Amino acid sequence: MAAVKVHGPPLSTAVSRVLACLIEKDVPFQIISVNMDKREHKSPDYLKIQPFGQVPTFEDEHITLFESRAICRYVSEKYVNQGTKGLFGNNPLTKASIDQWLEAEGQNFQPPSINLLFQLSWLPRMKLEQNQEAIKENEEKLVKVLDVYEKRLGESRFLAGDEFTLADLSHLPNTQYLLSWTDRGELITSRKNVERWWGEISGRDSWKKVLEMHNAALPTKA
Ligand SMILES: N[C@@H](CCC(=O)N[C@@H](CS)C(=O)NCC(=O)O)C(=O)O
């Protein structure tokens, strides 16, 4: 099988989502470097394959796709018979349930979690001032989302049911960074069911491999 191509740095949350999915599905891939510090994602050539100038972009044979969750759905459908089965369900109801929680991740979990990461991790790294109002507002929003998850995960082993699916996988990058790069890890660890779920999904071999790629990509300290 020819390797698919993923354009973008493994440390990007959206790139990580796609890498975790490809590893779950045993799909060989090649990472194509996009140097975001040099703004290569805004270059005319890159904009031809990702018109919004974001990573990742995905290439498989003659097709090009962007949007990490759409890429994950495609990979799970195209390679349905290999790797982890049922990542995107196998009947209309399981697919709808997975989609429901994938949408919850994209629409409810992603905005406050990425804003918190930006405020609590990226701004300090760039030695820029944080906005305390934005921190408070996004933390409050995330608390409400995680309270819904806590209830759901008290009733169900994974978000969409008894099996690990794309709905769970899609939460890996931002949750990892909240825990590793901010002091707000308690948002996860103080919720019994969310913490149990996090232990289960972050312990998957696919995610451990993505973390190895993160470690390899991080600048080494002198
Ligand atoms: N919804 C898109 C979001 C992609 C995205 O926001 N990528 C970030 C890196 S994680 C990016 O390219 N940021 C640079 C920019 O927006 O200019 C997806 O899931 O693929």
The ligand as a Gaussian input file, in Angstrom:
#p B3LYP/6-31G(d) Opt

LIG

0 1
 N      -10.775000      22.743000      11.659000
 C       -9.410000      22.563000      11.165000
 C       -8.527000      23.421000      12.041000
 C       -7.111000      23.410000      11.560000
 C       -6.273000      24.353000      12.389000
 O       -6.779000      25.222000      13.119000
 N       -4.959000      24.171000      12.279000
 C       -4.071000      25.066000      12.984000
 C       -2.965000      24.260000      13.632000
 S       -3.606000      23.154000      14.857000
 C       -3.485000      26.018000      11.960000
 O       -3.217000      25.645000      10.845000
 N       -3.281000      27.260000      12.390000
 C       -2.701000      28.278000      11.567000
 C       -3.709000      29.252000      11.059000
 O       -4.920000      29.092000      11.315000
 O       -3.295000      30.200000      10.394000
 C       -9.022000      21.094000      11.250000
 O       -9.516000      20.421000      12.148000
 O       -8.251000      20.613000      10.406000

